[in-house]
Amino acid sequence: MTITKTTVRHEVLDPSLLGRPVHRLPVFAAQLRDDLTQAMRLNVNRRYWGSFQVDEVEFGRLDGSEARTRWLNFAAPAGNIAFSLERKVLLRVLNFRYGRSARAGDNAVAVVDENARVTATEERLSVALGQQLAATLAGRIESNLPAGATREADGEAIKYGVGTHPPKGTWVITVHLSDGELQGKCWFALDKNLMSDVLRGVLPERDATRKSSKNLGPLAARLQVGLNGRLVSKEVTLGMLFDLRVGDVIPVSLHRADVLLEDSRLFTAAVTEHKGKLCLTSFEDTE
């Protein structure tokens, strides 16, 4: 009989994190996983992500030894989010986006060649995907903050800028993605301001009276749902689409907007401007 001696590895505590709710970060990770899954299934994003699944989301710290792709930087209302996506995932999305993933009824998937030359289309797609996912992350951070602590964005919520590799020790969120047999990752590196907001958002509610007051009222008044507003849509021929060039103008008429819950059209609404922002008003039931 062979006796194998094993030792338990204990996590080393970071003195700078003492007293902070780091142990509750898996709660935020689970929330973000659900948010990313839902965001990737929306019609506007499904044409990019296809059948990709979010398998796991986890927190960690950059130790400087990771092999990373190019980092992009996105400015959120409360701080900066650095984003990186494995190229094999990006190329799979690129193949799906432009119809090169698989033929109808064919189980074969286009081979991802990570040694291929980086194209301008690939770079633009990387920015588009980064904006999608970074906006979802920023939204989750914002929604977790206590009442009165949220920040209102001025203009565009997520702005793109060329980024550099985040420094060693930066908090990073690793998202594990899969599409069939292909498995890959993307990363979000958070600056100190955003990481502070994440930790503040996962703090347990300490005021019992305030917590109980939030539960008062009927369920219909407390149940929150997300609505999407579709301002305008226009059908064009495939030939016209391929003929478009930078600077071309597509004429559209802005009438009543559609208000959707997931994929269901519930209302129409008039589009107005209020303090420099577009707003929806005069809701009418679609039935």
N, C-alpha and C positions, 0 to 999 in steps of 0.2 A: 504494500500500500504506500502510495506517495502522498506526503503531506505538503501542501503548498501554503506558504505563509503570505497573506495579503495585508497590505496596510491601507488604511482609509486616508484619502487625501482631503485635507480640510481647506476650505477657501480662505485665502488671506484677506483680512479686512483692510480696507483703505481708510485711514483716519479721517480723511476729508469727507467721507460719506457717513460717518457716525451721526446718528440722530436723523438721518434722511431716509425716507421710505423706499429704499432700493429694493427691499424684499417684495414690494408690490409692483415692480416693473413687469412681471409676467402678466398681470391684469391688463396693463396697457397694451402689451404685446398681443394678447388675445383679442382685445378690442380692435387693434389696428389690422389684425389678420382678417377679421370680419369685414372691416371697412374696405380693405383692398380687394377682397373677394367680390364684394358688392359693386365696387367701382369698376372692376374689370368686366363685369357682366352687363353693364349698361350698354345700350345700343351704340352710343357714340364711341365707346372704348372697345366693344366686342370685335369690331372690324380690325383692331390691332392685335388683341390678345388671343382671339380664337378660343382654343380649348385649354389654355394655360390655367393651372391651379396654384393657389397659394397654400403650400404645405405647412410651413412653420414660420414664425417670426420670433426673433430672440434679440436680447440686448447683449452688448459686449463692449470692450475697449480696444482700440487700435493699438497693437504692440509694435508696429513698424515692420513686421515681417510678412505681412499679407501681400499676395500677388493681386494687384488691382488693375482694372482697366482705367480709362481716362475718367477723371472726376469732373462733374459739372456742378455749378453753384446756382442755387435758387434762393432769392431773397423773399422770405415770408414776412408778414407784418411784424412778427415778434423776434425775428432773427434769421440766420442763414442755415440752409440745408444743403449739404454736399451730397451728390448722388452719383452712384457708379453702378453699371450694369454689365454683367458678364457678356462678352461679345457673342458667345454661342446662343444666348437667349435673344439678344438683339437681332442676330441674323435669322433666327427662327421666326421672330415677329415680322421681320422684313419680308421673308418668303411668304408668310401667310397674307400680309397686307397687300402684296402685289400678285397673289394668286399662284405662287410657285411652290406652295407647301405640298399639295397633293392633288391629283386629278380626281374627278368625281368617281366614286366606286373603287378607287385605288388605295390600297393600304400603305403604299410606299410614301415616305416623306422625303422631301428634298434634303440632300446632304448639306450640312452646315460646314462650310470651309472657313475656319478661323484665320487661315493664312491669306485669304483673299484681300485685295487692296481695299482700303477704307474709302468709300464713296461719299459724295456730298449728301446723297439721299440717306445713307446710313447715319450720318452725323445729324441731319435734321430730324430723323426718326428718334434718335437717342434723346434729343432735346424735348421732343413732343412727349415721349414716354416719361421722361423725368418730370416734366411739368404736371402730367396727370397724377403720378404717384406722390410727388412732393406736395401737391395741393391736398390730396387725401390725408397725408400725414399731418400737415398743418391744420387741417380741419379737425382732426381727432384731438390734437393738442389743445386747440382753442375750445372745443366743446367740453373738455374735461375740467377747465378752469372754473373756480367758483364764481358765482354771480357777481358782476361788477369788476371782474379782473380781466375780462376779454378786451382785446385791442381791435379797433376798427381799422380796416385796411384803407389806405388812400390810393385810389386807382386800382391797378391790377394787383391782385393778391400775391401772385407768384411771378417773379421776374427772373429771367435767365441771365447768367453771366459765366464766363469761363472760370473754372475753379482750379485749385491746386490740391495736391494730396494733403488731407487733413493731418495735423501733427499727431505724434504718438500720444496715446492716452485719451484721445477724443472718444466720446461716447458714440457708438455706432449701432444701428439697427440692421440686422441681417435678415433678409426675406428669402426664404427658400421657395423656388418656383419649379414646376414640372409640367411637361407637355408630353404625355406618353413616356417613352424611355428617356427623353432628354430631361436632365435636371440641371438647374443653374441657380444663381443667386443675384440679388441686387442689394445694395447697401445705402443707408442714409446715415450720414455723419452730422450730428447736431452740435451747434455752438453752445456756449455756456448758458445763454439766455433761454434758448429753447429747452435745453435739458432741465433747467430750473423749473420751467413751466410744466414739463412732463412730470417731474417729481411732485410739484405742488398739486397737479391735477389728480394724482393717485392717492393723495392723503385721505384717510378715512374721515367721514363726517363726525366731528366731535360735539357739535351742538345738537343735542337730542330734540330740543323743542323746535329748532329750525328744520331739522330733518323730518319731524312728524308733520310740520305745517306743509311741507312739500307734497305730502300724500293726501291732503284734503281735497275735496271736490270730486266730481264724477270722473269716471275713467276716460270718457270722451274728451274731457278738458285737459287731462294729464298725458294722454297718449300722443306722442310726437311722431310724425311721418315726414319724410323728405319729398318735396315736390320739385319737379324740373320744369322750367319754362322754355319752350321752343319758340323763339321769336319769329323765325322766317325759315322757309325751306323752298328750294327751287330745283326742278328737274332739268337736266341738260343732256344732250346727246353725248355719246362716248367720243365722237369726233370733235365736238366743241370742247370737251374736257381736255383732250390731248393737245388742242390748239392753243390753250391758255398760256399766256406768258406773263412775266412779272410786269405789273403796271396795268394789266387789263382790268376792266370794270365789268362786273356782272350786275345788270340792273335787277333790282328786286323791289317789291312793294310791301311795306310794313303795315299789315292789317292787324287783326286780333291774333294774339299769341295763343298757342296751345299749352295747357298746364297738364303735366303727366305725373302719375304715380307709378314708378317703375315703367312698364311699357303701356300702361292704360291711360287713355286720354279722358280726363275728368271734366275739365272746364276749358272755356276760352276766356281771355282777359284782354283788356285794352292796355297798351303800352304807353306810359307817361314818364316824364322826367321830374325828379324831385331832388333838389340840391346837388345837381350834377350826376345823379345816378338814375338808371333806368328802373322803373317800378311797374308792377302789374296791378291793375285795378279793374273795377266793374266786372267781376267774375260772373260767368253765366254757365249753367249746367249744360253739358253737351247733349244730354238727352232731351 
